[in-house]
């Protein structure tokens, strides 16, 4: 269980921060950059959830999004727990890891949501309703977090399922945007060269 008694510790005043194993790294480290991007994606998702809830959003969708927020904290802990090259990413009591069942859940949710949607005939613009637009923003930030984690994985040993999770999450948020916009007249289609 996490217990935080004090918000500031002064240990990061030199530009370093602690990882789960007690080691310290620069706050500019690729691993830390990825953790920050995941945190921003989670925060954007929080805004999208609040917007959707304020508009009386579907309770099952809201519960699923809250589950995802929790998963994103697990993901941050996973990234913050270094593993040697010869070790694997087995979860344990003291180390959280993204696991296949979390990805499977996202894939099931994508499949269920996608069944009710018409096939795409165009790329779509990230807009429509306020609810969908805020979800599109969370999706785009999730893609950025994925890119940051790819960069970190080029330099350090990162759980491959963490990368898969972010990739699948952005897919899920995209489908969810389409589901939300369906209630507001559908997707906003891209018209190539439409303003020439």
C-alpha positions as CSV (number, residue, x, y, z in Angstrom):
1,X,0.0,0.0,0.0
2,X,1.2,3.5,-0.8
3,X,1.5,6.0,2.0
4,X,2.5,9.6,1.3
5,X,3.1,11.8,4.3
6,X,5.0,14.6,2.7
7,X,4.5,16.1,-0.8
8,X,8.0,17.6,-1.2
9,X,11.2,15.8,-0.3
10,X,13.8,18.1,-1.9
11,X,15.6,15.0,-3.3
12,X,14.7,16.0,-6.9
13,X,16.0,19.6,-6.6
14,X,19.1,18.6,-8.4
15,X,17.1,17.4,-11.5
16,X,17.1,13.7,-10.5
17,X,14.3,11.4,-9.5
18,X,14.1,8.0,-7.9
19,X,13.0,4.8,-9.6
20,X,11.2,1.9,-7.9
21,X,14.5,0.0,-7.3
22,X,15.9,3.0,-5.5
23,X,18.2,4.1,-8.2
24,X,18.3,7.8,-9.3
25,X,18.1,9.1,-12.9
26,X,17.9,12.5,-14.5
27,X,14.4,13.8,-14.9
28,X,15.4,14.3,-18.6
29,X,16.1,10.5,-19.0
30,X,14.1,8.8,-21.8
31,X,12.4,6.5,-19.2
32,X,11.3,9.5,-17.2
33,X,10.1,11.3,-20.3
34,X,7.9,8.3,-21.1
35,X,6.5,8.2,-17.6
36,X,5.6,11.9,-17.9
37,X,3.9,11.3,-21.2
38,X,1.8,8.5,-19.7
39,X,0.9,10.8,-16.8
40,X,-0.2,13.4,-19.3
41,X,-2.3,10.9,-21.2
42,X,-3.9,9.8,-17.9
43,X,-4.6,13.4,-17.0
44,X,-6.2,14.1,-20.5
45,X,-8.3,10.9,-20.0
46,X,-9.4,12.3,-16.7
47,X,-10.7,15.5,-18.4
48,X,-12.4,13.4,-21.0
49,X,-14.1,11.3,-18.3
50,X,-15.2,14.4,-16.4
51,X,-16.6,15.8,-19.6
52,X,-18.4,12.6,-20.5
53,X,-19.8,12.2,-17.0
54,X,-21.0,15.8,-16.9
55,X,-23.0,15.1,-20.1
56,X,-24.6,11.9,-18.6
57,X,-22.3,9.5,-20.4
58,X,-22.8,5.8,-20.5
59,X,-21.9,4.2,-17.1
60,X,-20.2,1.1,-18.6
61,X,-18.0,3.4,-20.7
62,X,-17.2,5.6,-17.7
63,X,-16.4,2.5,-15.6
64,X,-14.1,1.2,-18.3
65,X,-12.3,4.5,-18.6
66,X,-11.7,4.6,-14.9
67,X,-10.3,1.1,-15.2
68,X,-7.9,2.3,-17.9
69,X,-6.8,5.2,-15.7
70,X,-5.8,2.7,-13.0
71,X,-4.0,0.6,-15.7
72,X,-2.1,3.7,-16.7
73,X,-0.8,4.1,-13.1
74,X,0.3,0.4,-13.3
75,X,2.0,1.2,-16.6
76,X,3.9,4.1,-15.0
77,X,5.0,1.9,-12.2
78,X,6.1,-0.7,-14.8
79,X,8.2,1.8,-16.7
80,X,9.7,3.1,-13.4
81,X,10.9,-0.4,-12.4
82,X,14.1,-1.2,-14.3
83,X,14.9,-4.8,-15.3
84,X,18.3,-6.1,-16.3
85,X,18.7,-7.4,-19.8
86,X,18.7,-11.0,-18.6
87,X,15.6,-10.7,-16.5
88,X,11.9,-10.9,-17.6
89,X,8.9,-8.8,-16.8
90,X,7.1,-11.1,-14.4
91,X,4.8,-9.1,-12.0
92,X,5.4,-9.5,-8.3
93,X,4.3,-8.1,-5.0
94,X,6.8,-5.2,-5.3
95,X,6.7,-4.7,-9.0
96,X,3.7,-3.9,-11.1
97,X,3.8,-5.0,-14.7
98,X,1.3,-4.6,-17.6
99,X,0.1,-8.1,-18.4
100,X,-1.6,-9.7,-21.4
101,X,-5.1,-9.8,-19.7
102,X,-5.1,-6.0,-19.6
103,X,-4.5,-5.9,-23.4
104,X,-7.0,-8.6,-24.0
105,X,-9.6,-6.5,-22.2
106,X,-8.9,-3.6,-24.4
107,X,-9.2,-5.7,-27.5
108,X,-12.5,-7.2,-26.4
109,X,-13.8,-3.6,-25.7
110,X,-12.7,-2.5,-29.2
111,X,-14.4,-5.4,-30.9
112,X,-17.7,-4.9,-29.1
113,X,-17.7,-1.2,-29.7
114,X,-16.7,-1.6,-33.4
115,X,-19.5,-4.0,-34.1
116,X,-22.0,-1.2,-33.8
117,X,-20.2,1.2,-36.1
118,X,-20.3,1.6,-39.9
119,X,-17.0,0.9,-41.6
120,X,-14.9,4.0,-42.2
121,X,-14.9,5.4,-45.8
122,X,-12.6,8.4,-44.9
123,X,-10.1,9.5,-42.3
124,X,-12.0,11.4,-39.7
125,X,-11.2,14.8,-38.0
126,X,-10.6,14.9,-34.3
127,X,-13.8,16.7,-33.4
128,X,-17.6,16.4,-33.4
129,X,-19.0,16.7,-30.0
130,X,-17.1,18.1,-27.0
131,X,-17.1,14.7,-25.5
132,X,-15.5,13.1,-28.5
133,X,-13.1,16.0,-29.0
134,X,-11.8,15.6,-25.5
135,X,-11.4,11.8,-26.0
136,X,-9.6,12.5,-29.3
137,X,-7.2,14.7,-27.4
138,X,-6.6,11.9,-24.9
139,X,-6.0,9.5,-27.8
140,X,-3.4,11.8,-29.4
141,X,-1.6,12.3,-26.1
142,X,-1.6,8.5,-25.7
143,X,0.0,8.1,-29.1
144,X,2.7,10.6,-28.0
145,X,3.3,8.6,-24.8
146,X,3.7,5.5,-27.0
147,X,6.3,7.3,-29.2
148,X,8.2,8.3,-26.0
149,X,8.1,4.8,-24.7
150,X,9.4,3.5,-28.1
151,X,12.4,5.9,-27.7
152,X,13.0,4.7,-24.1
153,X,12.8,1.1,-25.2
154,X,15.6,1.7,-27.8
155,X,17.9,2.7,-24.9
156,X,16.6,0.6,-22.0
157,X,14.9,-2.7,-21.2
158,X,11.2,-1.9,-21.3
159,X,8.3,-4.4,-20.9
160,X,7.1,-5.1,-24.5
161,X,3.5,-5.4,-23.2
162,X,3.7,-1.8,-22.0
163,X,4.2,-0.8,-25.6
164,X,1.4,-3.0,-26.8
165,X,-0.9,-1.6,-24.2
166,X,-0.4,2.0,-25.3
167,X,-0.9,1.1,-28.9
168,X,-4.1,-0.8,-28.2
169,X,-5.3,2.0,-25.9
170,X,-5.1,4.6,-28.6
171,X,-7.1,2.3,-30.9
172,X,-9.7,1.9,-28.2
173,X,-10.0,5.6,-27.6
174,X,-10.4,6.1,-31.4
175,X,-13.2,3.7,-31.6
176,X,-14.8,5.2,-28.5
177,X,-14.7,8.7,-30.2
178,X,-16.7,7.2,-33.0
179,X,-19.2,5.7,-30.6
180,X,-19.6,9.0,-28.9
181,X,-20.0,11.0,-32.1
182,X,-22.6,8.5,-33.4
183,X,-25.1,10.1,-31.0
184,X,-24.2,13.5,-32.3
185,X,-24.6,12.9,-36.1
186,X,-21.6,10.7,-36.8
187,X,-18.0,11.2,-37.6
188,X,-16.5,14.4,-39.0
189,X,-15.0,13.3,-42.3
190,X,-11.8,14.6,-43.7
191,X,-12.2,16.1,-47.1
192,X,-8.8,16.1,-48.8
193,X,-8.0,19.5,-50.3
194,X,-11.5,20.6,-49.2
195,X,-10.5,24.2,-48.5
196,X,-8.4,24.8,-51.6
